[in-house]
Amino acid sequence: MTKEQSADSVVGCPAGPPSDSPDFGTETVTSHHFGEEGAKLTYGSYLRLEQLLSAQVLESDPPAHDELLFITIHQVYELWFKQLLHEVDAATQAMFEGRLWWAKHLLKRVAVIEDVLVRQIAVLETMTPQDFLVFRELLSPASGFQSAQFRELEFASGAKDPTYIKRFRGLTQVEQDRLARRLEAPSLWDGFVHAVAQSGLDAGTEEELRASLVAVARDRDKYGDLWELAEVLLDHDEAAAMWRARHVTMVERQIGTKSGTGGSTGAPYLRSRLGLHYFPLLWEIRSSL
C-alpha cells in the first residue's frame, strides 16, 4: 500500500454529505476501513498459505495419524532456525559496528525463541513410541542430523566444525556451500571479541582476552555494556544447551538406544554433544571471580 493509499483509507472519506445537500434520511456515503483499498493483498497470499499448507507430504500409506504432527514439528523448527540465523547474523554485524545495544536486543530475542524450541518438544512427546514406529522405517535414510540450518546456527555462534560437511550424507550442494561460507564468515564470538578490543581492552591472544573479560566482570560500572553483552551471549549458549539436553531425553523416550534413521548411533551421539559450549571462555572466567 502506498502512502497515498494509506492516507486515503484514513482521511479520504467525508464525515457526511455536504451541508447544502438534501437529507434523504439514508446513508449516501460508503465508509472504508483500513486495508480495503489499494493492492489486493490478503492474509493467505501474504503468508503464502497455499504453498505452506501443501508442504506436509506424508510417506505413509495409508496415512499414519501422527506423521502429520512429526512433519509439522520439524518444519516449524526449520522456520525458527531461519529466524534465529537472521537474528544472529544481525547481532554479529551490530557488534562489529559498535551498536552493542542493538546486539543485546537481538540476542534477547534469540533466547526467547530458543525457549519456544525447548518447550515445543513436549508437543512431539505426545506421540507414543508405538505410533512413531508405524512410520519411522519409512523415514530412512533421512535424519535430523542433515539439518543444514541447525549446523549453520552452531557455526554462526562460534562452534565451527569443518568435518561436518563431509561427514554427513544427504546435504545438497547448496547446503554444503552455505556451510562452507559459514566456516569463513565472522561468528557471534568474533563480533564480541571485536567489541572487547574496540573498548580499549587487550584481545589479541586468548590469555589477553581472558584477563580482559575478568576485568570486565570485576568493573561492571566501567564496562557495563560489555558485561551485559556477555550475559546475553551466555543466555543463548545456555538455551542451546537446554535444547540439546531436552532433545536427547525425548529421543531416548521415543526410541531408546536404537540407531538413528540416518545411521547415527542415535541418543549416544546426542549425549556426546551435551558438553558443547559456544563461548567456553565466558564460562571459564567464572572460576576467576
Long-range contacts (C-beta under 8 A, 24 or more apart in sequence): 1-35, 1-37, 1-38, 1-39, 1-41, 2-38, 5-37, 5-38, 5-39, 6-34, 6-38, 8-32, 8-37, 9-33, 9-34, 9-35, 9-36, 9-37, 9-38, 10-34, 58-135, 59-135, 59-138, 59-139, 60-134, 60-135, 60-138, 64-131, 64-134, 64-135, 65-131, 66-127, 66-131, 66-132, 66-134, 66-135, 67-134, 67-135, 69-123, 69-124, 69-126, 69-127, 70-124, 70-127, 70-132, 70-135, 73-120, 73-123, 73-124, 74-144, 76-120, 77-117, 77-120, 77-147, 78-147, 78-149, 80-113, 80-116, 80-117, 81-147, 81-149, 81-150, 81-152, 81-153, 82-149, 83-113, 84-110, 84-113, 84-114, 84-153, 85-149, 85-152, 85-153, 85-156, 87-113, 88-153, 88-156, 88-157, 88-188, 89-156, 91-188, 91-191, 92-156, 92-186, 92-187, 92-188, 92-190, 92-191, 93-191, 94-191, 95-188, 95-191, 95-192, 95-194, 95-195, 95-229, 96-186, 96-191, 96-194, 98-195, 98-198, 100-195, 100-225, 100-226, 100-229, 101-225, 103-191, 103-195, 103-229, 103-232, 104-225, 104-228, 104-229, 104-232, 107-229, 107-232, 107-233, 107-235, 107-236, 108-232, 108-235, 110-235, 110-236, 110-239, 111-232, 111-235, 111-236, 111-239, 114-236, 114-239, 114-240, 114-242, 114-243, 115-239, 117-243, 118-239, 118-242, 118-243, 118-246, 121-243, 121-246, 121-247, 121-250, 124-250, 125-250, 125-253, 125-254, 127-254, 129-253, 129-254, 129-255, 132-254, 132-255, 136-255, 136-261, 137-261, 139-261, 140-261, 140-262, 141-169, 141-170, 141-261, 141-262, 141-263, 142-170, 142-261, 142-262, 143-168, 143-170, 143-260, 143-261, 143-262, 143-263, 143-264, 144-260, 144-262, 145-260, 145-262, 145-264, 146-170, 146-171, 146-262, 148-175, 148-178, 148-179, 151-179, 151-182, 152-178, 152-179, 152-182, 154-276, 154-278, 155-179, 155-182, 155-183, 155-187, 156-182, 156-185, 156-187, 156-188, 157-187, 157-188, 157-189, 157-236, 157-237, 157-240, 157-278, 157-279, 158-187, 158-188, 158-189, 158-190, 158-278, 158-279, 159-276, 159-277, 159-278, 160-187, 168-262, 169-262, 170-262, 188-233, 188-236, 188-278, 188-279, 189-233, 189-278, 189-279, 192-229, 192-230, 192-233, 192-279, 195-226, 195-229, 196-226, 199-223, 199-226, 206-281, 209-281, 210-281, 210-284, 210-285, 210-288, 213-281, 213-282, 213-285, 214-285, 214-288, 214-289, 217-285, 217-289, 218-289, 230-282, 233-278, 233-279, 233-282, 234-279, 234-282, 234-283, 236-278, 237-277, 237-278, 237-279, 237-282, 237-283, 240-276, 240-278, 241-274, 241-276, 241-277, 244-270, 244-273, 244-274, 244-276, 245-274, 248-274
